[in-house]
Amino acid sequence: MSDSDLNTIRQFGVGFYLDAATELKYKAYGIALTKDDNGKSVLPAPSIFILNNKGQVLFNYVNPDYKVRPSADLVLAVAKALKQDM
């Protein structure tokens, strides 16, 4: 999945801007970052969204620290619980 125009990142509000030092680190690794209309490099925050059939967000988890994530068991339990309520 690609979001080169940053539409989804904007709509869900999960983008964050990189400082110059971090941007240089990415560049040194040969990673081309997506830039916004002002030329600032943007990355998405790691996110989980569970939506219903109407496109309504029933659950979300967003944390810019990619090292901190909910367990798969927790996400699965939430999904199962929400499915029962649909």
C-alpha positions as CSV (number, residue, x, y, z in Angstrom):
1,M,0.0,0.0,0.0
2,S,1.3,3.4,-0.9
3,D,0.3,6.9,0.3
4,S,2.7,9.0,-1.7
5,D,0.3,11.9,-1.7
6,L,0.0,11.7,2.1
7,N,-3.8,11.6,1.9
8,T,-4.4,8.8,4.3
9,I,-1.8,10.1,6.7
10,R,-3.5,13.5,6.7
11,Q,-7.0,12.0,7.0
12,F,-6.1,9.7,9.9
13,G,-3.8,12.3,11.5
14,V,-1.0,9.9,12.0
15,G,1.9,11.6,10.3
16,F,4.9,13.2,11.9
17,Y,7.7,15.4,10.6
18,L,11.3,14.4,10.9
19,D,14.0,16.8,12.2
20,A,17.0,17.5,9.9
21,A,19.3,15.1,11.7
22,T,16.9,12.2,11.4
23,E,16.2,13.0,7.8
24,L,20.0,12.9,7.1
25,K,20.2,9.5,8.7
26,Y,17.5,8.1,6.4
27,K,19.2,9.7,3.4
28,A,22.5,8.1,4.4
29,Y,20.8,4.7,4.2
30,G,19.5,5.5,0.7
31,I,15.9,5.9,1.9
32,A,13.8,8.3,-0.1
33,L,11.2,10.0,2.2
34,T,7.9,11.3,1.2
35,K,7.7,15.1,1.5
36,D,4.7,17.3,2.1
37,D,3.7,20.3,0.0
38,N,6.2,22.4,2.0
39,G,9.1,20.0,1.3
40,K,9.2,18.6,4.9
41,S,9.8,14.8,5.2
42,V,6.8,12.9,6.7
43,L,6.5,9.4,8.1
44,P,3.4,7.7,9.4
45,A,3.2,6.8,13.0
46,P,2.7,3.0,13.5
47,S,-1.1,2.6,13.7
48,I,-3.9,0.1,13.9
49,F,-7.4,0.9,12.9
50,I,-10.4,-1.4,13.0
51,L,-13.4,-0.2,11.1
52,N,-16.9,-1.5,10.7
53,N,-18.7,-2.0,7.3
54,K,-19.8,1.6,7.3
55,G,-16.2,2.8,7.5
56,Q,-16.6,4.0,11.1
57,V,-13.5,3.7,13.3
58,L,-14.3,1.4,16.2
59,F,-10.8,1.0,17.5
60,N,-7.5,2.8,17.0
61,Y,-4.0,2.6,18.4
62,V,-1.3,5.1,17.4
63,N,2.1,5.4,18.9
64,P,5.0,7.2,17.1
65,D,7.5,4.9,19.0
66,Y,7.6,2.0,16.6
67,K,9.1,-0.1,19.4
68,V,5.9,0.1,21.5
69,R,3.1,-2.0,20.1
70,P,0.1,-3.9,21.5
71,S,0.4,-7.6,21.4
72,A,-1.2,-9.6,18.6
73,D,-3.3,-11.4,21.2
74,L,-4.7,-8.0,22.4
75,V,-5.5,-6.8,18.9
76,L,-7.1,-10.1,18.0
77,A,-9.2,-10.0,21.2
78,V,-10.4,-6.5,20.4
79,A,-11.3,-7.5,16.8
80,K,-13.3,-10.5,18.0
81,A,-15.1,-8.4,20.6
82,L,-16.0,-5.7,18.1
83,K,-17.1,-8.3,15.6
84,Q,-19.7,-9.5,18.0
85,D,-21.1,-6.0,18.4
86,M,-21.5,-5.4,14.6
